[in-house]
Amino acid sequence: MVQRELSLSTRARAGEPVRTCVGCRQKGLATDLLRVVAQEGESGGFLLRPDPKRRLPGRGAWLHPDPKCLSEAGRRRAFGRALRVSGSLDSSELDRLIGAGESAETSRAGHSNL
């Protein structure tokens, strides 16, 4: 028996939530995107905190765990609008998480060719 992967529209109709990435503005399943929330920092600004378990309180923004989407969201200042916060946003924790994921994928891809 051959199993086929369902399309985004078919899976969405099946009850899986669809969200829009703040970086590339493409729709995707919530399970494929990373939720990001803003938490007040000590210096008066806001920290962008990744929420992979989707449990942190507050308004969330959704992002593909891809460095291109992260840089595009930063360039367009999309996090401030999506999270409805003003002021400085510190994305260092998010940068580390997405950068680490990119290096792990690169190393896995490199090892698969051996």
Contacts in CASP RR format, 6 or more apart in sequence:
PFRMAT RR
TARGET T0000
AUTHOR 0000-0000-0000
METHOD contacts of the structure
MODEL  1
MVQRELSLSTRARAGEPVRTCVGCRQKGLATDLLRVVAQEGESGGFLLRP
DPKRRLPGRGAWLHPDPKCLSEAGRRRAFGRALRVSGSLDSSELDRLIGA
GESAETSRAGHSNL
6 14 0 8 1.000
8 18 0 8 1.000
8 27 0 8 1.000
8 28 0 8 1.000
8 29 0 8 1.000
11 29 0 8 1.000
12 18 0 8 1.000
12 29 0 8 1.000
16 29 0 8 1.000
16 30 0 8 1.000
16 31 0 8 1.000
17 29 0 8 1.000
17 30 0 8 1.000
18 27 0 8 1.000
18 28 0 8 1.000
18 29 0 8 1.000
18 30 0 8 1.000
19 27 0 8 1.000
19 28 0 8 1.000
19 29 0 8 1.000
19 30 0 8 1.000
19 33 0 8 1.000
19 62 0 8 1.000
20 26 0 8 1.000
20 27 0 8 1.000
20 28 0 8 1.000
20 62 0 8 1.000
21 27 0 8 1.000
21 28 0 8 1.000
21 33 0 8 1.000
21 62 0 8 1.000
21 63 0 8 1.000
21 64 0 8 1.000
21 69 0 8 1.000
21 73 0 8 1.000
22 61 0 8 1.000
22 62 0 8 1.000
22 63 0 8 1.000
22 69 0 8 1.000
22 73 0 8 1.000
22 78 0 8 1.000
22 79 0 8 1.000
22 82 0 8 1.000
23 63 0 8 1.000
23 64 0 8 1.000
23 69 0 8 1.000
23 70 0 8 1.000
23 72 0 8 1.000
23 73 0 8 1.000
23 74 0 8 1.000
23 76 0 8 1.000
23 78 0 8 1.000
24 64 0 8 1.000
24 66 0 8 1.000
24 68 0 8 1.000
24 69 0 8 1.000
24 72 0 8 1.000
26 64 0 8 1.000
30 54 0 8 1.000
30 62 0 8 1.000
32 64 0 8 1.000
33 62 0 8 1.000
33 63 0 8 1.000
33 64 0 8 1.000
33 65 0 8 1.000
34 50 0 8 1.000
34 51 0 8 1.000
34 52 0 8 1.000
34 62 0 8 1.000
34 63 0 8 1.000
34 64 0 8 1.000
34 65 0 8 1.000
34 97 0 8 1.000
34 98 0 8 1.000
35 50 0 8 1.000
35 51 0 8 1.000
35 52 0 8 1.000
35 54 0 8 1.000
35 56 0 8 1.000
35 60 0 8 1.000
35 61 0 8 1.000
35 62 0 8 1.000
36 48 0 8 1.000
36 49 0 8 1.000
36 50 0 8 1.000
36 51 0 8 1.000
36 60 0 8 1.000
36 61 0 8 1.000
36 62 0 8 1.000
36 63 0 8 1.000
36 79 0 8 1.000
36 83 0 8 1.000
36 94 0 8 1.000
37 48 0 8 1.000
37 49 0 8 1.000
37 51 0 8 1.000
37 56 0 8 1.000
37 57 0 8 1.000
37 58 0 8 1.000
37 59 0 8 1.000
37 60 0 8 1.000
37 61 0 8 1.000
37 83 0 8 1.000
38 46 0 8 1.000
38 47 0 8 1.000
38 48 0 8 1.000
38 49 0 8 1.000
38 59 0 8 1.000
38 60 0 8 1.000
38 79 0 8 1.000
38 80 0 8 1.000
38 83 0 8 1.000
38 85 0 8 1.000
38 89 0 8 1.000
39 46 0 8 1.000
39 47 0 8 1.000
39 49 0 8 1.000
39 56 0 8 1.000
40 46 0 8 1.000
40 47 0 8 1.000
41 47 0 8 1.000
41 90 0 8 1.000
44 88 0 8 1.000
45 87 0 8 1.000
45 88 0 8 1.000
45 89 0 8 1.000
45 90 0 8 1.000
46 83 0 8 1.000
46 85 0 8 1.000
46 87 0 8 1.000
46 88 0 8 1.000
46 89 0 8 1.000
46 90 0 8 1.000
47 89 0 8 1.000
47 90 0 8 1.000
47 93 0 8 1.000
48 79 0 8 1.000
48 89 0 8 1.000
48 90 0 8 1.000
48 91 0 8 1.000
48 93 0 8 1.000
48 94 0 8 1.000
49 56 0 8 1.000
49 93 0 8 1.000
49 94 0 8 1.000
50 93 0 8 1.000
50 94 0 8 1.000
50 97 0 8 1.000
51 60 0 8 1.000
59 82 0 8 1.000
59 83 0 8 1.000
59 84 0 8 1.000
60 82 0 8 1.000
60 83 0 8 1.000
61 73 0 8 1.000
61 78 0 8 1.000
61 79 0 8 1.000
61 82 0 8 1.000
61 83 0 8 1.000
63 69 0 8 1.000
63 70 0 8 1.000
63 73 0 8 1.000
65 97 0 8 1.000
65 98 0 8 1.000
65 101 0 8 1.000
66 98 0 8 1.000
66 102 0 8 1.000
67 98 0 8 1.000
67 99 0 8 1.000
67 102 0 8 1.000
70 91 0 8 1.000
70 94 0 8 1.000
70 95 0 8 1.000
70 98 0 8 1.000
72 78 0 8 1.000
73 79 0 8 1.000
74 91 0 8 1.000
79 85 0 8 1.000
79 89 0 8 1.000
79 91 0 8 1.000
80 86 0 8 1.000
80 89 0 8 1.000
END
